[in-house]
């Protein structure tokens, strides 16, 4: 009979049990990731630019859901201004979506048994 590796706490290591625990942990992490992505998809942020003339909605996954323009902005059709405020609104919506993603990620990571290992690192 081959010698089994010793655990740091004395006695043999049950590699089969250890592998099972590792597989369960990976399954749990996968479920948490799915929950994280679903939560981000539902997390909706809105940003405005140009005094509210342009509004952008995005979700926590960074997808733009809608862009709307105030009628006063598009009536004179100042395309340079339209482009500038659209860019500003999109960038603000994405910034807010990233902040929402960080908040949701931290909430989900806090529920993991090894959450302390990742604080401030993800």
VONUNU-141538 format. One record per residue (C-alpha): residue in three letters; x, y, z. Coordinates in steps of 0.001 Angstrom, whole numbers, padded with zeros to 6 digits, always signed. Each point is the difference from the previous one (the first is absolute). Layout:
<atoms>
ALAXYZ ...
</atoms>
This chain:
<atoms>
UNK+000000+000000+000000 UNK+001381+003407-001047 UNK+000476+002636+002606 UNK-002754+002609-000102 UNK+001003+003642+000298 UNK-000331+001401+003496 UNK-002223+002960+000691 UNK+001454+002981+001861 UNK-002273-001011+002899 UNK+001346-003543+000209 UNK-001366-003153-001563 UNK-000468-000871-003655 UNK-001608+002320-002561 UNK-003112-001332-001705 UNK+000728+001206-003547 UNK-003368-001231-001245 UNK-001801+002074+002621 UNK+002230+002984-000730 UNK-000760-000223-003730 UNK-003716-000237+000751 UNK+000186+003119+002143 UNK+001895+001838-002742 UNK-002617-000997-002576 UNK-002806+001152+002287 UNK+001766+003306+000560 UNK+000354+000491-003769 UNK-003705-000770-000477 UNK-000881+002512+002727 UNK+002190+002666-001622 UNK-001677-000702-003357 UNK-003436+000479+001560 UNK+001132+003235+001640 UNK+001308+001250-003348 UNK-003334-000747-001667 UNK-001792+001848+002802 UNK+002435+002903-000393 UNK-000652+000279-003734 UNK-003781-000223+000443 UNK+000134+002688+002680 UNK+002090+002238-002259 UNK-002410-000467-002879 UNK-002844+001242+002231 UNK+002029+002900+001413 UNK-001111+003024-002072 UNK+001739+003372+000193 UNK-000871+003236-001735 UNK+002146+003009-000773 UNK-000688+003338-001633 UNK+002126+002639-001672 UNK-000564+003421-001492 UNK-002338+001051+002786 UNK-002137-003092-000537 UNK-000188+000374-003781 UNK+001458-003492-000463 UNK-000815-002968+002216 UNK+001635-003413-000126 UNK-001064-003188+001766 UNK+002433-002882+000446 UNK+000046-003220+001976 UNK+002709-001263+002311 UNK+001462-002126-002794 UNK+000915+003220-001818 UNK-002686-000328-002673 UNK-001689+003195-001149 UNK-003763-000544+000227 UNK-001215+003322-001358 UNK+001048+003498-001019 UNK-002584+002791-000083 UNK+000265+003592-001191 UNK-001953+003062+001096 UNK-001999+001396-002941 UNK+001631+003414+000445 UNK+003364-001577-000711 UNK-000919-001693-003270 UNK-002256+002742-001424 UNK+002877+002288-000957 UNK+002085-003139-000772 UNK+003326+001245+001332 UNK+001852-003251-000721 UNK+003211+000999+001770 UNK-001865+000719+003216 UNK-002097-003161-000430 UNK+003134-002114-000362 UNK+001740+001619+002957 UNK-002880-000353+002441 UNK-000760-003544-001208 UNK+003597-001019+000633 UNK-000070+001626+003438 UNK-003274-001719+000943 UNK+001177-003411-001207 UNK+003259+000298+001918 UNK-001835+000994+003180 UNK-002456-002895-000369 UNK+002899-002430-000427 UNK+001768+001461+003039 UNK-003144-000521+002062 UNK-000450-003521-001374 UNK+003576-000838+001017 UNK-000651+001344+003498 UNK-003167-002128+000213 UNK+001959-003051-001180 UNK+002621+000560+002693 UNK-002703+000309+002676 UNK-001797-003201-001107 UNK+003306-001895-000308 UNK+001022+001000+003511 UNK-003386-001051+001409 UNK+000249-003424-001642 UNK+003651-000536+000920 UNK-000753+000849+003605 UNK-002298-003048+000106 UNK+002773-002420-001032 UNK+001776-001967+002725 UNK+003394+001293-001119 UNK-001135+003599-000630 UNK+002767+001532+002114 UNK+002624-001233-002430 UNK-001288+002237-002784 UNK-000831+003230+001797 UNK+001218+002890-002102 UNK+001508-002302-002615 UNK-002888-000564-002437 
</atoms>
